Amino acid sequence: MNPSKFTPVLAPFSDEVSILEFRTAESWTAYDLGRALSALDSVYSSFVLVRHLGVLANRRLQQSEEQLGRFWTNMEREGPDFKMLMHEWHQILRQYGLEAASMMFPFGTQGVQAGDRLSQVLPSSEVEYYVNNPSEYLPPTHELKIKKIAIASPGGFSLEGLGEPLREVRELIKDLCYRNRQEREKGDLEILKQKLELVAQNNLNPVQIQLIAQAVLSEVEEVREVISDGHLFLDDSNGPMSESNSKDRKPMRRRKRAGKK
């Protein structure tokens, strides 16, 4: 039984490198620049994480389907065998824990919803671990790097990283900051979740996507605000505001003092 009949293979991001360029306007403090770069790095990392977890869940689903295929092949060839059944149960329990009981034969996986199967092969505790430990899925060669920076007004900077997640960052920024009224009604969280779901390609369930989206939402809002305020632009855009109303732009948000809300 070919597992590809059940779960299409999800490939990791390629090692292709790309550059994302920004233009800056108005005055910036070192704190402002640090916050903007940190937020962009977090958004980029979230797309890398979603694909990493999607690939991980995809491989585990394929492994479970391979076990199912071997079981039914043996059943067709040799007939029912309780010892063989116990061996397969033992293998699944060792690999996925007690939560995988509903995957065990003769119950099979047909009666289990896709979201439940994903929870079994990739529990929320594991997702949370990866969210809190970026070094586990983001090697130094894949980290977002500053390719070029010009400290001036106007100025700009270029970021270098994996091409696919950088393109997702660009599209997310466009959807957040240059959207029409219908798109604005969705809200930042919904737009972010939709982008993450596309990257996961149905290999993470809604609960897992929500967990990752919530973890990076404040950084997404940080990027949206600095662009909407007219201080940062994608290099291939004209910005959300015209020159005629640039005097109405909001000032950059100031650093909060310790103890102040």
C-alpha positions, 0 to 999 in steps of 0.5 A: 500500500503506497502511503502517498495515496493517503497523505501527499508528501510535504517538502521542507523549504528549499535552501534558495536565498532571497532578499527583502528590501525596505525603505525608511522615512522620518526619524528613527531611534536605535530602539525603534530600529531594533524593535522593527527588525526583531518583529520582522525576524519573529514573523519570518521565523513563524513561517519557517516554524510552520513549515518545519512542523508541517513536514514533521507531522506529514512524515509521522502521518506517513509512517502511521499509514505505512504501518497500516499498509503493512498490517493489512498486507499481512492480514490479506496474506496470512489472515488475522493474527492476534500476536501480530495485532499486539505487535502493531499496537505496541509499535504505535503506542511507543511512537505516539503515546496513549493519545494514539489509541484511536489510531490502533488497529482494527479501528484504523484511521478511517474513523478519525478526523484529520485534525484529531490525527494531527493532534495525535502525531504532533501534540500541543506540548511539542508545538509549544516547545518549538515555539519557545526554542527557535534554535531547534528548527532554525539553524544559523544558515537559515536565520534572517540576516541584515544584508544592507542598511543605510542610516539616513532619512530617507534610508532603508535596509535589506534582509536576507533569508530563505526565499519562500518564507521571505516571500510569505513575509512580503505577502503578509505585509501587503495584506496587512498594510495595503488591503482593501476595506473587505480585507481590513475587516478580517483582522490581523489574526485571521489574515496571519492564520490564513497565511500560516495554513497555506504554508502548512498545507493542511498538515497542522490543525486549527488549534496548532495554527492558532497557537503559533499565530497567537505567539507571533501576533504582537510582532505582526501588529508591530510591523503593521503599525510601523508601516501604517505610520509611514516610517517603513515601506516595502521597497517595491511599494509607494507606501500606504500614504501619499505625500500630501498627507505625510504631515498627518503621520503618527510619530513612532511609538516611544519606549515604555518606562519601567513600571509604567503602563 
